[in-house]
Amino acid sequence: MSKHQPFAVLTVLSGLFAAAGTGPAVPSVLAQGPDNPYATQQDVESGQRLFARHCSRCHGLNAGGGERGPDISTGEFQHASSDAGLFNVISNGIADTEMRGIYRTRSDQSVWQIVAWLRSLGAGARVAVAGDPAAGGAVYSGKGDCSRCHMIAGAGGRHGPDLTTIGNRRSPEQLRSDLVDPDARVQPQWWRVRATVRDGPVVEGLRMNEGTYSIRILDGADNLWSLAKRDLVASERIEASSMPSYADALTDSEILDLVAFLYNLTGSANGGGAR
Amino acid sequence: MTTRPTGIPPTRSVALAMIVALAGASAAGMITAPGAAAQSAAASPSFRPVTNDRLLAADAEPRNWLMYSGNYYSQRYSGLDQINGVNAGQLEMKWAYQLRALDRAETTPVVVDGVMYVTESPSNVTALDARTGSQYWRYVHDLPEDLNLCCGRNNRGVAVLGDRLFMSTLDAHLVAIDAKTGNLIWDAEVADEKEGYSKTGAPLVVGDKVVTGIAGGEYGIRGFVDAYYVDSGKRAWRLYTIPGPGEPGNETWADDSWRTGGSPTWMTGSYDPELDLVYWGTGNPGPDWNGDVRMGDNLYSDAVLAIDPDTGELRWYFQFTPHDVHDWDATQIPILADTEFDGQPRKLMLWPNRNAFFYVLDRETGEFLLGKPYAKQTWAEGLDDKGRPIRIPGTFPSVEGTTVSPPISGGSNWWSPSYSPRTDLVYVMAYDGETTYYIRDDEYVAGEQYTGGGGETPQPVDRYVSAVRAISPQTGDVVWEYPVQPRSTAGVLSTAGDLVFSGTVDGHFFALDAATGAELWNVNLGARVHAAPMSYMVDGRQYVAIAAGNVLFTFGLRD
């Protein structure tokens, strides 16, 4: 069966038929409640198997991002913040993207189990931390001088990740590692570049975006640059972290306090800021 | 003092009046002076039925693009040279058509005498005026709501014969549509979509039949190539890509694993009219990453099949990746070329394969002539003298993960390569990446994915490189390369103007010198180029068309 739409009719009714033009509209399912009723360790393991079968092709077997889908292993998600929100995205997909829902082929229980597994990644369940957040705050502004590069709630520097909600994304163990061994995990969005313009300046700073023909840099003075690659005589990518290791600069108890301070930064979780 | 006439002098105005009258008359069909219809701006393009002869001689009408890959040899080469190295720097956008679906387009338009047929997600086709981008008609296919799809929800293009179009649909049907109005003529069910079968590739018309493939390699299907009569839509033959019990090759599947062996055929094949052979690539054996449950070479997965188009009989096959455990489908475009090899003219098949090796085969017999890596690979020491890979131990998927190049998506993939008979070079969008491959136990459940593991990308994608690579068929050497960032999943077009066109993931579309790879022009279209370019001519003007994001753009020279 086909729908034949003569041109004249189409122009009048195109607004009504906009959804029909892409195929029949898929009804949504919604989570029955805000909380995940399937959150035991058993559910987490089932969720991992289900994820491998239904989701890993795009998102990678460990949810770290694959050939077609983004990294969803961080504990923070672009299209959902609550468990119910995750349930809805996994069930219904995301409109006008390649993310398709699985509600037709999977039960509610299966979807919740995938939610449970996703939540177990990234920072994991919240834990209690030793360390004094208030003292950690003093280290942050004092000895650590962290706001030179990092922002919290709009205050601070631009050359490191925004830390307003870092406590949602990184566990205490991960935060400790970030402080003492920052080179262990430098994501491409924090790589730096040093570009030499022919008969012009050397521009060095954050590699904000790089394509075949041009590169965009935030330099040390917080200027935004756009450079055409054909105008460059040299361009060097620096993948090592520009954050120093605090292993020697801070005492163990200062690091413990700083971790507690950072872990407490959970802000408002609706992800309105840049990533 | 006589007043000088202002405006148009009388004699010229009379001439103008005559030209206007002539144009009006020819538009109304009253005058058929030779050349008047073509030159007058008021004349419309006219669609002449596409005969088999026109398809066989597609190279003789370079202003049209009569099938997915341009011609039966699948060279994706345009014989037009109005746009060339001298003027490519001046290309400007002519018109854009925004597809009604927001899914990223993978389609190649077909152009017949000024009418352009564009397919779009999920399984619809629009007929456009190739001069202006305005619509003639649109066909919308009814699809079930709950389709099982592993991958792109998309359609790559139509085939045309007579005044009919043929198109695959995502629910595993093949439809015939009237090329002038979009009316449905017939609708044939090719397979049951509930078992994971689907169709996305452009079919291929051969004689009185439409040859078409099937998708579903991640769902434990049993793959096949089908042919349907163009008149009735009745199936003429089916060639299974996995032999059944008692058939030669079935013994290359342990136990019953042949039943769920995958080996799909989801891209478009090629045809040699002299040899009367249809060539079609086959995809991965299933489950993708767990080869333990299907010991053996797994014929005819990851292979090229040479098929008799009348009977569907297999004449010869060549398997690129026996017992594949990396999902390296050979569902790619078989390029046919008549050129020299070893100093002799030879009928060749040129294939930059997903497994990162470039193959040269004799397309008469399937004899292996040459094989060399064209992209980064760490899984084979090389190919033996029959073209069989000499595997490096320790490169199979493992429980804890094994990192191998090329990645799951391959050294290249379904996106079209191109061959220029002028430069005698194959152009392919290559990728030097890697995947950490994992093996897992999976049970087959009809309609569900059956892949036995998966992969992860171990490093930031920014560390890997895509490049257009020009490969010599005589030596397999990469003659030049043009790296792109971030990377590319775009097809390549080459032209008689000695240009090569392709695109990038971040939306750039560019033109290169076909002989040297020198960059001549680029433009930012704003969304991933995930289709292949084509070229056509209307009213004496050449256009290059490319889909980027969900928009079809056309480019041409300034008037």
Interface residues (C-beta under 8 A of the other chain):
Chain A: M1 S2 K3 H4 Q5 P6 F7 L10 A18 A20 G21 T22 G23 P24 V26 A52 R53 H54 S56 R57 G60 L61 N62 G64 G65 G66 E67 R68 D96 T97 E98 R100 R104 T105 Q187 P188 W191 E210 G211 T212 Y213
Chain B: R100 A101 L102 D103 R104 S121 P122 S123 N124 Q135 Y136 W137 R138 Y139 V140 H141 D142 L143 E145 D146 N148 L149 C150 C151 G152 R153 V175 I177 T181 G182 N183 L184 D187 E218 P407 I408 S409 Y438 R440 D442 G447 E448 Q449 T451 G453 G454 G455 E456 T457 P460 V461 D462 P483 V484 Q485 P486 T504 D506 H508 F510 N522
